[in-house]
Amino acid sequence: MSADWEVVIGLEVHTQLATKSKIFSGSSTAYGAEPNTQASLIDLGYPGVLPVLNGEVVRMAAKFGLAVNATVAPRSIFARKNYFYPDLPKGYQISQLELPIVEHGEMFIRDESGAEKRVGITRAHLEEDAGKSLHERFDKMSGIDLNRAGTPLLEIVSEPEMSSAKEAVAYMRKIHSIVRYLEISDGNMQEGSFRCDANVSVRPRGQKELGTRTEIKNLNSFRFVEKAINFEVERQIEHIEEGGEVRQETRLYDSAKDETRPMRSKEEANDYRYFPDPDLLPVELDADFIEAVRKTLPELPDAKKQRFVDQYQLKSADAEILTFSRALADYFETVAGKSAAAPQVAANWIVGGLSAALNKEGLDIQDSKIAADELAGLLDRIEDQTISGKIAKEVFDAMWLGEGSADEIIEKKGLKQITDTGAIEKIVAAVIEANPGQAADYRAGKDKLLGFFVGQVMKETGGKANPGQVNEIIRKMLAD
């Protein structure tokens, strides 16, 4: 991107709340049911039916607001957002406009330089999801599945304060982490539980006035968010530099072609003819309710990260990775609590080998093939010098394949570290005798050859000799 331009990005993150029933009806929110088997008369928009607010969605929204240092409104109002679409049987969506349940929060991310950056959260409001149009199953027709109609959503709207696609992804990841920590959403992007719309504009560098924005709808992966924004930024800049003007419109991202394309002209609030829903009373929350919700807040990622640095003396970067997921943080604390190894050693294994194994198979930490107490057992065998760090990787791989515990694998495969000084001395002497030229060069001052001798000894012992002892014995014998 040219240095002559500034990018301005705001995100609207749609989070499905983890209630068992819908926001205004008792229908199930379970994923994967046959089309139209989880839609009541309320969800279908039958005349004369009345919505009843699910109290749990209010508690979850308040919990999110408190977690992001926002104001939880003592009074909020539901409104009707009027538009026609086949999967919206009532002809309107129940949402919130003037008086949302959450306002004026904040989120802290890392910008492109790695510095901390504050992003304001304008509001978070409750609304119902629409149904889904199905185009694949029918020849020249579309089907409508209303199972999602009425599913509770919390729409989290940021200030337009992000300056790159990477910042937008960092913000979205942080929101994802928060809602999962709070256990108000499973954040499952493949199932549509967490998605976003990205508002993107560009302006000449130094200009205060915002450029005309476009909205990219329904981005359901972090990778697509980054790719879609980057494409749209370049498209807008190129269009302006060729003498055109950016139109305010809604666009869709085509991942197969890696491009955005127009969907419709962008609507304003007055196009939807919002008005308060006459069937729903205002939501009024007293101070006792809000305080009771506050007491249910868990330790959040930023606070947990700082505690990991202070309590466990972890590197800040490792603490940030470990606390991104509540389940990963719990896994680390179990390992650190059960192993005699230093907490940083535990962090190194989790951030390194374990994470690589999970990523390779597309698993979450909850599905790890090595439990936390099992990894702690492996680290203890390194700590008490039963095995070396190099052999530990072999043991780890065998544990991942389900071959047993660390102790069982070490015993079965004969992997115990050789710590007998006399035995190591015999092997070192044989290696020196077999390499007289290198020995002479080392004694002449070529210290780097120490690594050569260490490698030869480790090769002779199948990696089972204690590396510290090997180094010490080689130095001593070559000094004679």
C-alpha atoms as one frame of an Amber mdcrd trajectory, in Angstrom:
protein
   0.000   0.000   0.000   1.194   3.510  -0.827   2.451   5.629   2.075   0.183
   8.412   0.782  -2.897   6.697   2.186  -4.304   5.889   5.603  -6.633   2.960
   6.264  -9.553   3.204   8.682 -11.303   0.018   9.826 -14.177  -0.705  12.182
 -15.604  -4.144  12.910 -19.089  -5.337  13.782 -18.599  -8.704  15.458 -21.659
 -10.973  15.677 -21.398 -13.414  18.573 -23.980 -16.146  19.056 -24.753 -16.396
  22.756 -24.485 -19.846  24.304 -28.056 -20.190  25.522 -29.959 -23.440  25.102
 -33.054 -21.662  23.801 -33.624 -18.686  21.507 -33.808 -15.063  22.495 -37.620
 -14.719  22.302 -38.867 -18.323  22.185 -38.252 -21.705  23.771 -36.907 -23.273
  20.549 -33.576 -25.058  20.772 -30.387 -23.403  19.521 -28.548 -26.728  19.039
 -26.506 -26.830  15.838 -26.986 -29.298  13.005 -30.657 -30.221  13.208 -32.692
 -30.933  10.066 -33.996 -27.706   8.447 -37.025 -26.116  10.079 -37.212 -28.574
  12.978 -36.204 -25.970  15.578 -38.525 -23.108  14.694 -41.617 -22.324  16.759
 -44.592 -20.205  15.751 -42.761 -17.195  17.209 -39.691 -17.878  15.052 -41.923
 -18.384  12.010 -43.548 -14.983  12.516 -47.132 -16.204  12.866 -49.674 -13.419
  13.534 -50.713 -12.941  17.141 -47.718 -14.637  18.791 -45.723 -12.659  21.350
 -41.979 -12.727  22.031 -40.747 -13.346  25.589 -37.204 -12.215  26.413 -34.761
 -14.922  27.513 -33.235 -13.543  30.732 -29.994 -15.425  30.230 -29.086 -13.353
  27.156 -29.335 -10.207  29.285 -26.969 -11.653  31.880 -24.480 -12.699  29.186
 -24.547  -9.275  27.515 -23.988  -7.559  30.861 -21.107  -9.925  31.594 -19.427
  -8.961  28.317 -19.940  -5.260  29.000 -18.289  -5.484  32.412 -15.380  -7.486
  30.953 -14.528  -4.711  28.469 -14.878  -1.839  30.976 -18.093  -0.663  29.336
 -21.234   0.888  30.767 -24.040  -1.630  31.241 -27.187   0.398  30.626 -29.707
   0.437  33.483 -32.385   0.774  30.773 -32.287  -0.554  27.217 -34.960  -0.904
  24.547 -35.655  -3.384  21.774 -36.613  -2.008  18.376 -37.926  -3.385  15.109
 -35.542  -3.149  12.177 -37.768  -3.403   9.110 -36.597  -5.003   5.885 -37.759
  -7.744   3.557 -35.709 -10.866   3.021 -36.949 -14.432   2.450 -35.320 -15.782
   5.626 -36.924 -13.071   7.801 -40.553 -14.234   8.048 -41.786 -11.370  10.276
 -40.564  -8.728   7.837 -38.488  -7.180  10.627 -35.616  -8.109  12.930 -35.786
  -7.381  16.650 -32.625  -5.500  17.591 -31.555  -2.467  19.639 -30.813   1.016
  18.287 -30.953   4.145  20.457 -30.578   2.431  23.836 -28.291  -0.636  23.580
 -27.492  -2.737  26.624 -23.712  -2.002  26.484 -21.876   1.209  25.522 -18.406
   2.776  25.637 -16.046  -0.128  26.229 -12.454  -0.739  25.221 -10.107  -3.451
  24.033  -6.310  -3.495  23.988  -4.400  -5.095  21.112  -0.902  -5.007  19.632
  -0.422  -2.777  16.591   1.861  -3.578  13.665   4.932  -2.411  15.614   4.064
  -4.571  18.627   3.043  -1.617  20.794  -0.151  -1.721  22.839  -3.091   0.044
  21.208  -6.512   0.876  22.609  -9.553   0.273  20.403 -12.839   1.707  21.584
 -16.000  -0.392  21.631 -18.870   1.889  20.661 -21.636  -0.455  21.751 -22.809
  -4.029  22.051 -26.464  -4.732  21.495 -28.739  -7.753  21.593 -30.633  -8.948
  18.549 -32.104 -12.045  16.933 -30.477 -13.831  14.044 -32.300 -14.417  10.757
 -32.798 -17.770   9.052 -30.684 -19.080   6.213 -31.262 -19.368   2.479 -30.114
 -22.661   0.974 -29.151 -22.564  -2.699 -27.332 -25.869  -3.201 -30.083 -28.420
  -2.631 -32.613 -27.284  -5.218 -32.535 -26.886  -8.981 -33.171 -23.230  -9.910
 -34.791 -22.609  -6.515 -33.735 -21.669  -3.001 -34.854 -23.243   0.247 -35.327
 -21.477   3.576 -34.113 -22.976   6.858 -35.481 -21.070   9.868 -33.636 -23.033
  12.541 -31.338 -20.030  13.116 -34.213 -17.517  13.172 -34.378 -16.092  16.679
 -30.943 -17.332  17.757 -29.552 -14.761  20.241 -26.735 -12.555  19.003 -24.596
  -9.949  20.691 -23.374  -7.500  18.042 -20.164  -5.802  19.195 -19.406  -2.591
  17.306 -15.930  -1.065  17.441 -14.880   2.509  16.868 -13.238   3.040  13.435
  -9.800   2.988  15.045  -7.913   0.135  13.405  -5.320   0.977  10.773  -4.533
  -2.329   9.074  -5.940  -5.757   8.386  -3.525  -7.248  10.936  -4.869  -4.928
  13.643  -8.422  -5.905  12.712  -7.538  -9.589  13.068  -5.814  -8.935  16.414
  -8.949  -7.142  17.666 -11.258  -9.899  16.432  -9.056 -12.571  18.032  -9.147
 -10.676  21.335 -12.952 -10.456  21.248 -13.044 -14.177  20.430 -10.813 -14.909
  23.416 -12.944 -12.766  25.757 -16.312 -14.319  24.856 -14.876 -17.804  25.313
 -13.272 -16.878  28.653 -16.659 -15.581  29.774 -18.325 -18.777  28.506 -21.037
 -16.715  26.807 -20.251 -18.141  23.345 -18.452 -21.183  21.975 -16.972 -18.924
  19.272 -17.268 -21.698  16.682 -16.656 -19.925  13.385 -17.371 -22.982  11.224
 -20.888 -23.171  12.702 -21.523 -19.426  12.364 -21.312 -18.677  16.094 -18.701
 -15.956  15.549 -18.440 -13.797  12.451 -17.974 -10.160  11.555 -18.712  -7.375
   9.102 -15.762  -5.111   8.297 -16.222  -1.410   7.516 -13.264  -0.224   5.441
 -12.294   3.205   4.119  -9.147   4.995   2.978  -8.153   8.665   3.075  -5.118
  10.713   2.065  -2.544  10.630   4.857  -3.076  13.505   7.267  -6.703  14.143
   6.273  -9.080  14.245   9.266 -12.289  13.561   7.384 -13.065   9.886   6.913
 -13.311   8.450   3.419 -16.420   6.745   2.062 -16.673   3.282   3.602 -17.740
  -0.056   2.281 -18.972  -2.909   4.446 -17.757  -6.458   3.831 -20.385  -8.858
   5.167 -20.227 -12.184   6.982 -16.515 -12.905   7.319 -16.238 -16.159   9.234
 -12.495 -16.779   9.615  -9.553 -14.698  10.781  -7.740 -15.451   7.519 -10.661
 -14.241   5.427 -10.920 -11.042   7.498  -7.302 -10.207   6.711  -7.484 -11.151
   3.027 -10.812  -9.377   2.427  -9.685  -6.128   4.066  -6.360  -6.120   2.220
  -8.115  -6.636  -1.115 -10.689  -3.930  -0.382  -8.022  -1.398   0.669  -6.088
  -1.917  -2.542  -9.288  -1.800  -4.614 -10.367   1.518  -3.103  -6.952   3.151
  -3.477  -6.600   2.015  -7.073 -10.133   3.209  -7.885  -9.538   6.672  -6.385
  -6.128   7.074  -8.015  -7.752   6.303 -11.385 -10.173   9.206 -10.835 -13.152
   7.289  -9.472 -15.134   7.688  -6.255 -15.783   4.964  -3.713 -19.489   4.131
  -3.386 -20.955   3.411   0.016 -22.107  -0.168  -0.443 -22.232  -3.620   1.055
 -19.838  -6.149  -0.471 -19.242  -9.880  -0.167 -15.847 -11.580  -0.042 -15.307
 -14.409  -2.513 -12.579 -16.588  -0.955 -12.167 -18.680  -4.127 -11.293 -15.585
  -6.189  -9.813 -13.607  -3.257 -11.863 -10.529  -4.086 -14.815  -8.527  -2.832
 -17.818  -7.837  -5.025 -20.864  -5.562  -4.669 -23.927  -6.936  -2.907 -26.181
  -3.892  -2.506 -26.015  -0.177  -1.811 -25.329   0.538   1.848 -28.409   1.321
   3.907 -28.630   3.955   6.632 -30.575   3.585   9.873 -33.554   5.516   8.499
 -33.882   3.006   5.632 -34.884   0.392   8.209 -37.646   2.533   9.789 -36.629
   1.596  13.324 -39.218   2.012  16.059 -39.514   0.556  19.601 -40.995  -2.948
  19.588 -44.464  -2.619  21.160 -44.451  -6.269  22.244 -41.345  -5.983  24.438
 -40.965  -3.943  27.603 -37.783  -1.919  28.232 -35.052  -3.937  29.957 -34.306
  -2.403  33.344 -31.283  -3.582  35.339 -30.662  -2.451  38.900 -27.276  -2.034
  40.555 -27.644  -5.299  42.486 -28.110  -7.296  39.278 -25.073  -5.700  37.636
 -22.943  -6.263  40.745 -24.047  -9.902  40.935 -22.954 -10.361  37.305 -19.630
  -8.641  38.049 -18.913 -11.221  40.754 -19.157 -14.009  38.167 -16.361 -12.585
  35.995 -13.371 -14.924  35.652  -9.745 -13.793  35.602  -9.518 -12.279  32.114
  -6.676 -12.713  29.587  -4.774  -9.484  30.289  -4.838  -9.994  34.060  -3.941
 -13.668  33.710  -1.035 -12.833  31.418   0.414 -10.409  33.956  -0.006 -12.972
  36.740   1.817 -15.603  34.671   4.722 -13.195  34.186   4.826 -12.279  37.887
   4.051 -15.663  39.442   5.803 -18.018  37.039   8.492 -15.649  35.703   7.445
 -16.424  32.131   8.545 -14.459  29.083   5.830 -11.945  28.231   5.372 -13.353
  24.713   4.869 -16.891  26.047   2.441 -15.677  28.717   0.404 -13.915  26.027
   0.139 -17.092  23.940  -0.733 -19.274  26.927  -3.486 -16.967  28.164  -5.172
 -16.415  24.804  -7.285 -19.477  25.547  -8.669 -20.182  29.004  -8.305 -23.920
  28.390  -4.655 -23.521  27.331  -3.924 -21.408  30.414  -5.509 -24.076  32.634
  -3.436 -26.772  30.907  -0.225 -24.827  31.576  -1.069 -24.252  35.227  -1.730
 -27.971  35.706   1.640 -28.869  34.157   3.465 -26.188  36.143   1.782 -27.301
  39.353   2.527 -31.027  38.923   6.045 -30.906  37.457   9.293 -30.203  39.281
  10.587 -28.514  36.122  10.740 -24.719  35.944   7.479 -23.127  34.707   9.329
 -21.616  31.733  10.344 -25.137  30.685   6.682 -26.160  30.782   5.778 -23.070
  28.749   8.453 -23.871  26.162   7.060 -27.378  25.633   3.440 -26.223  25.418
   4.106 -23.270  23.110   6.532 -25.372  21.052   6.117 -29.106  20.610   2.590
 -29.508  21.959   1.147 -26.596  19.963   2.850 -27.872  16.804   1.316 -31.325
  17.310  -2.134 -29.839  17.929  -1.926 -27.570  14.874  -0.766 -30.413  12.640
  -3.921 -32.369  13.411  -6.248 -29.376  13.747  -6.979 -30.072  17.421  -7.830
 -27.751  20.306  -6.023 -28.102  23.617  -9.112 -29.831  25.059  -8.525 -32.621
  22.526  -4.800 -33.013  23.231  -3.590 -36.608  23.025  -1.255 -35.889  25.931
  -2.974 -34.801  29.141  -1.443 -32.101  31.317  -0.381 -34.515  34.076   1.206
 -36.792  31.452   3.292 -33.920  30.046   4.288 -33.039  33.624   5.556 -36.616
  34.012   7.702 -36.258  30.897   9.203 -32.988  32.130  10.044 -34.635  35.459
  12.100 -37.275  33.654  14.103 -34.478  31.992  14.436 -32.655  35.286  15.800
 -35.698  37.172  18.096 -36.478  34.212  16.506 -39.828  33.442  16.413 -38.674
  29.799  17.946 -35.801  27.847  15.966 -33.050  26.137  16.678 -34.654  22.774
  15.409 -38.071  23.862  12.390 -36.344  25.443  11.227 -35.343  21.965  11.251
 -38.999  20.936   9.298 -39.906  24.072   6.824 -37.081  23.417   6.149 -38.377
  19.891   5.527 -41.877  21.253   3.185 -40.494  23.933   1.264 -38.590  21.237
   0.799 -41.861  19.347  -0.679 -43.441  22.468   2.222 -45.786  23.279   1.986
 -45.151  27.024   3.223 -42.802  29.725   6.706 -41.279  29.696   7.965 -43.825
  32.224   6.495 -46.747  30.287   8.025 -45.609  26.993  11.435 -44.891  28.528
  11.515 -48.352  30.102  10.141 -50.179  27.054  12.552 -48.526  24.604  15.582
 -48.455  26.903  15.953 -44.681  26.666  17.389 -43.947  30.112  20.159 -41.410
  29.982  23.718 -42.658  30.526  25.060 -40.802  33.543  27.784 -43.238  34.561
  30.957 -41.146  34.323  33.202 -44.133  33.704  31.108 -45.359  30.801  31.033
 -41.916  29.199  34.812 -41.515  29.639  35.435 -44.745  27.719  33.286 -43.577
  24.810  34.913 -40.098  24.765  38.390 -41.669  24.774  37.458 -43.887  21.826
  36.056 -40.912  19.870  39.214 -38.825  20.482  41.412 -41.727  19.446  39.394
 -42.165  16.236  39.750 -38.471  15.335  43.377 -37.455  16.036  43.386 -34.609
  13.508  40.382 -32.879  15.028  41.813 -33.426  18.506  45.060 -31.729  17.471
  43.183 -28.815  15.889  41.062 -28.368  19.033  44.197 -28.292  21.217  45.646
 -25.756  18.783  42.813 -23.361  19.534  39.886 -24.372  17.296  37.335 -24.400
  20.135  34.386 -24.843  17.788  35.426 -28.458  17.284  33.998 -29.192  20.724
  30.603 -29.487  19.026  32.020 -32.086  16.657  33.193 -34.291  19.514  29.924
 -33.868  21.422  28.016 -34.915  18.295  30.189 -38.011  17.832  29.733 -39.099
  21.446  25.961 -38.561  21.286  25.881 -40.575  18.072  27.776 -43.431  19.729
  25.379 -43.450  22.678  22.208 -43.061  20.616  21.667 -39.640  22.194  21.455
 -41.177  25.667  24.593 -39.686  27.230  24.089 -36.755  29.584  25.066 -33.714
  27.461  26.446 -31.756  30.416  28.697 -34.605  31.475  29.785 -35.199  27.868
  30.881 -31.572  27.462  32.759 -31.587  30.736  34.563 -34.888  30.080  35.551
 -33.923  26.507  37.022 -30.626  27.679  38.947 -32.366  30.429  40.310 -35.169
  28.221  41.306 -32.847  25.372  43.076 -30.571  27.833  45.390 -33.376  28.973
